Amino acid sequence: MGGGAPARDDRAMSVPRPTRIADAAVAVIAERGLRGLTHRAVDEAAGLPVGSTSNLARTRSALLELALVRIAEVESAAVVGDVPDVPVGDRRAARRMLIAVVADGLEQALTTGRTLTVARIELALEAARRPELRSVYDRLGAGFLDVAVRLLRACGSAGPTADARRLVRWCEGVLFNGTAGSGHAHPPGRAELAADAERYLAALLDG
């Protein structure tokens, strides 16, 4: 992102202003951390006049919520929105689908979506100290849990809700390790993620 405002190309100018501001807030969080998140910094990152961000999100809490909602919106479109219909009565096909959904989603979050992932980790830590942000974070994350429950039920899980929580915990661990943890220098690729997901699902479903 650098120190100055991004170039104002026609594509950026065509994005609605609230979306530009939300995307800029996410980018600032990922690059500078929450200490670097200010209304002026977001204005500069979005290439908008000073005061634009404060007109949309007047308080810091509102700005944090704006960024979190945007992260959930983009991630949901990339993961939840791409889940096809679950095969009815075909547990093997459902398991293959779940492995693909998990591997594809994790790979995207570790590569092209890395900025979103880092920002989400920052916001998750902040949510631990801000009850109002905690409720937003939990509510927006429920969509991913619902998809996991649906797919695990199709796979034949005896306890799809409990297994879905376990799967989400594992996925969050992979993302932390690959972006901010000890594995950040060598994040797993798609093939490794698929193999790991297959082993983890076997432990959940066949153990």
N, C-alpha and C positions, 0 to 999 in steps of 0.2 A: 504494500500500500504506500510505503514511503511517507515523507513528512508532509507533502502538499496534497491538494485536492486532486482526485482522479480526473483523467481527461473526460471532457464532456462530449461524447460521441452521440450520434442520433439515437442509437439503441438505448443508451442510458437516459436520454432526455424523454424517451417515450414511456418509460416506466412511471407509474403513478408516484407522486411525491411521498405518500406514507410508506410505500414499499421501498423506495430509495433510502429513506431515513432508517427504516428497520434493518435493511441489508447493511447499511453503513454502520449502524450500532453493533451488529453482530461482528463485522470485520474489525472494528475498533476493539471490542472485547477480546477477540482472538489474538490480535497483534499486541495490545498494550495491557491487557488485563483489566479488571474492574476499576483499578485506581486511575487508569487512563481514560475511562469512560466519562466524558463530559458532553454537555449539549453542544458546545462550540466544536469539540473534536468531531462529533458526528456531522455537524454542518459542513465542516471542511472535507471530511471523507466522502460525503454525498455530493459535494460540489454545489451546495446550496447557500443562499444568503444567511448571514448570522441571524439567529432567532427562529429559523425554520423549525428546528427540532423542538425547541421549547414551546412553540405554538401547538405542536402535535402532542407532546408528552411533557407537561410542565414540571413534574417532579422527577427525581431520580428513580423512585419506585415505578413510576409510569414508564420511564425509559427502559428499565430492566424488563418489565412485563412485555413491552413492545418487542424487544429483542427475542425474548423467550417464545412468544407466540409466533414470531416469524420463523424461528428455528423449527418449531413443531410443524408449522405449515409446510415448509420446504421438505422436511424429512418425511412427513406423512405422504406427500405427493410422490416422493421417490420410492418409498417402501410400501406403505399401506395401499396407496392408490394403484400399485402395479400387481397386486396379488390377484391372480385369476380365480375363477370359481373352483372350489375344492372338489376333487373327485368323490362322488358319493359311493360308498361301499368298496372303494379301492384303496386300502391302507398303504400299499407299497407306493402307489402313485402319489398319495397324500404326503408320505414321508419324503419322497424325492422332491416334491414341491416345496416342502418346508425347508429342507436342506438348501435348496436353491434360493429361497427367499432370504434365509439367514445369511448365506455366503455372499449373495449379491448386495444385501443391505450393509453388511459389515465392510465389504470391500469399498463400496461407495463412500461410506462414512470415514474410512481411513485414507482415501485418496482425494477425489474431487470434492468431497464433502468435509474434508479435514477442518476447514475453518469453522464450520458449523459445530463439529464435534468438540473442538477445543473451547469454543464459546459456551456450549452447553455444559461442559464440565465446570467451567468457571461459575456459571449461573446455578448449577446444582449445589456447589459449595456455599454460594450466597443464600440460596433457598434454605439451607440448614439453619441460617441465622435470621431469616425474615419469614415469619408465618404467612404473610400475604403473598409472597412469592412462592412459598412451598405449596400452597393450595393450587396455584396456577400450574406449577411444574407437574404436580401429581395428576391434575385433571387432564392436561395435554398428553401425558404419557399413557393414559388409560387406553387410547386408541391402539397403540402397539400391543398392549397386553390382550386386548380383545381379539386381534388378529391371531396372536399366538394361541389363545384358547381355542379358537375355531379350527385352526390347522391341527393342533394336537388332538382335539376330539376326533377329527377325521382320521388321524393316524392310529386311533384306538387307545389313547391314553385313558387309564382308569381314573385319573384325577387331573383333567386338563387345566383347571385353574391353578392348582399347585404346581404342576409341571411348567405352565406358562411363566409363572413367577420365577421358577428356577432358571428357565431358558433366558429370560430377560436379564437376570442377574449375571449369568455367564456372558451374555452379549455385552453388557455394560463393562464387565471386567476386561474383555478383549479390547474394547474401544479405549479404555483408560490406559491399558498397558501399551497399546500401539500408538498413542498420541502423546501421553504425558508420563507414562510409567517407564519401567526399565527396558521395555521393548520398543521404544519410540524410534530407535535408529534402524530397526529391522522389522517393520510391521509385516504381518503375514499377508501373502497374496491370496488370490481367489481360490486356487486349488487347495492350499493349506487350510483355508477357512472352511471350505466344503468338507474336507476330510475330518477336521476337528468337530464340525457340526454333526457329521454322521456318527462319530464316536460318542458324542455327548447325548445325542438322541437315542442311541442304542442303550446307553446307561439308564436313561429316563424310561424308555418304553419296554426294554427287554430285561432289565435288571430284576 
